[in-house]
């Protein structure tokens, strides 16, 4: 069984207090696009919110489970902990909530590449990784998260037996690597939407 955990518990400080997962791109919210992309690849989708009140925001979404952070105020590490405990799958795809173009084919490829490793993590360079667009082995995550002292994702990754997947290997599925696009600011969203519109005009 395969699971997906979407981390949505951030405070949205870089988006002027607006919730990024409800930003709209091509007529759908980011979270709707994420759920749609994930639904064909995994057996369950878990959204991790910061509290029960935030979970209510996702009530309209179908075929998802929303849970709250157990250890609050710990950033992505706290969300990973709660999501891993709730996941039923042996392998978990982890995503941030601000990635509207995640590619199902790329996700499937990462699931295939994990093999006997603890994680399959896309890598741009030695120092630039994509830990919130990666597949993890549930048992390995929980083993670390139940006794960790650091809140750093990099520290967590260094403790795992990870398979690093060069992003260039993914271009056959996603030539522009749009799967890694993340939108943190309203200005970025405006530019992103304008670029998409301009691209469609140029192809007419």
C-alpha positions in Angstrom: 0.0 0.0 0.0 1.2 3.5 -0.8 0.3 6.7 1.1 0.7 10.4 0.5 1.2 13.0 3.2 0.5 16.6 2.3 1.9 19.1 4.9 -0.5 22.0 5.1 0.1 23.3 8.7 2.3 26.3 7.9 1.3 29.8 9.1 1.4 31.2 5.5 3.6 34.2 6.6 5.2 34.5 3.2 1.7 34.7 1.5 0.5 37.7 3.4 -1.5 35.5 5.8 -3.4 33.8 3.0 -3.6 30.1 2.9 -1.4 28.9 0.0 -3.3 25.7 -0.6 -6.3 27.7 -1.7 -4.4 29.7 -4.3 -5.9 29.1 -7.7 -4.1 27.9 -10.8 -6.0 27.0 -14.1 -9.3 27.1 -12.3 -8.5 24.8 -9.4 -7.0 25.4 -6.0 -3.5 24.1 -5.3 -4.9 21.5 -2.9 -7.5 20.3 -5.4 -4.7 19.9 -8.0 -2.6 18.0 -5.5 -5.3 15.6 -4.5 -6.1 15.0 -8.2 -2.5 14.3 -9.1 -2.0 12.0 -6.1 -5.2 10.0 -6.3 -4.1 8.0 -9.3 -0.7 7.0 -7.7 -1.4 6.3 -4.0 -4.0 4.4 -2.0 -4.6 7.1 0.6 -4.1 10.8 0.9 -3.5 12.3 4.3 -3.5 16.1 4.8 -1.7 17.2 8.0 -3.1 20.5 9.4 -1.9 22.5 12.4 -5.1 22.0 14.4 -8.7 20.7 14.0 -10.0 24.1 13.0 -7.7 24.1 10.0 -8.9 20.5 9.1 -12.4 22.0 8.7 -11.1 24.0 5.7 -10.7 20.7 3.8 -14.1 19.2 4.5 -15.2 19.7 0.9 -12.4 17.5 -0.5 -13.3 13.9 -1.2 -11.2 10.8 -0.6 -8.8 12.4 1.8 -8.1 12.1 5.6 -7.2 15.3 7.5 -5.4 15.0 10.8 -3.7 17.6 13.1 -0.2 17.9 14.3 0.5 15.9 17.4 3.6 17.8 18.3 2.8 21.4 17.4 5.1 24.2 16.5 7.7 21.9 15.1 7.3 22.8 11.4 7.6 20.1 8.7 9.1 17.6 11.2 5.9 17.8 13.3 3.7 17.2 10.3 5.8 14.3 9.1 5.5 12.7 12.5 1.7 12.9 12.6 1.4 11.9 9.0 3.7 8.9 9.3 1.7 7.7 12.4 -1.5 7.9 10.5 -0.3 6.4 7.2 -1.2 2.8 6.5 1.2 2.4 3.6 4.7 1.0 3.8 5.9 3.8 1.6 4.9 7.5 1.9 5.1 10.3 -0.7 5.6 13.5 1.2 4.6 16.9 -0.4 4.3 20.5 0.6 0.9 22.1 0.0 2.2 24.9 -2.3 3.2 22.7 -5.3 0.4 22.9 -7.9 2.1 21.0 -10.7 3.2 17.7 -9.1 3.5 15.1 -11.8 2.0 11.6 -11.1 4.6 10.0 -13.4 7.4 11.5 -11.3 5.8 10.3 -8.1 5.4 6.8 -9.5 9.1 6.8 -10.5 10.2 7.8 -7.0 8.1 4.9 -5.6 10.0 2.5 -7.9 13.4 3.9 -7.1 13.2 3.6 -3.3 13.8 -0.2 -3.5 15.5 -1.3 -0.2 16.4 2.3 0.7 14.8 4.4 3.4 14.0 7.2 1.1 14.0 8.3 -2.6 14.8 12.0 -2.7 15.2 14.2 -5.8 18.5 16.0 -5.9 19.6 19.1 -7.9 23.1 19.1 -6.5 25.0 18.0 -3.5 23.5 20.7 -1.3 20.1 21.1 -3.0 17.5 18.4 -2.3 13.7 18.1 -2.5 12.8 16.5 0.9 9.2 17.7 0.6 8.8 16.0 -2.8 10.1 12.6 -1.9 9.2 9.0 -1.0 10.0 7.6 2.4 9.8 4.2 4.1 7.3 4.6 6.9 9.3 2.5 9.5 12.5 4.5 8.8 10.7 7.8 9.3 9.0 6.7 12.5 12.3 5.3 13.9 13.9 8.7 13.4 10.9 10.9 14.3 10.1 9.2 17.6 13.5 10.1 19.1 14.9 13.0 17.2 16.3 16.2 18.7 16.7 18.3 15.6 13.9 20.1 13.7 16.0 20.1 10.5 14.9 18.1 7.5 18.5 17.9 6.4 19.5 16.3 9.7 16.7 13.8 9.3 17.8 12.9 5.7 21.4 12.5 6.8 20.2 9.8 9.3 18.5 7.8 6.6 19.8 5.4 4.0 18.6 7.6 1.1 18.6 7.0 -2.6 19.3 10.4 -4.3 17.6 10.7 -7.6 19.1 13.3 -10.0 16.4 15.6 -11.2 17.8 15.2 -14.8 16.5 11.6 -14.6 13.0 13.0 -14.3 13.0 15.1 -17.5 11.8 12.3 -19.6 8.5 12.5 -17.7 8.5 16.2 -16.9 10.7 18.1 -19.3 10.5 21.4 -17.6 10.5 19.9 -14.1 7.3 21.8 -13.2 6.7 19.2 -10.6 9.0 21.0 -8.3 7.4 24.5 -8.7 6.3 25.9 -5.3 4.5 29.2 -4.8 5.2 31.1 -1.6 4.1 34.6 -2.4 1.1 36.3 -4.0 3.5 38.0 -6.5 4.9 34.6 -7.5 1.4 33.3 -8.1 0.5 36.3 -10.3 3.7 35.7 -12.3 3.0 32.0 -12.5 -0.5 32.5 -13.8 0.6 35.2 -16.2 3.3 32.9 -17.6 0.9 30.1 -18.1 -1.6 32.4 -19.9 1.2 33.7 -22.1 2.3 30.2 -22.9 -1.2 29.2 -24.0 -1.5 32.4 -26.2 1.8 31.5 -27.9 0.6 28.1 -28.8 -2.5 29.2 -30.5 
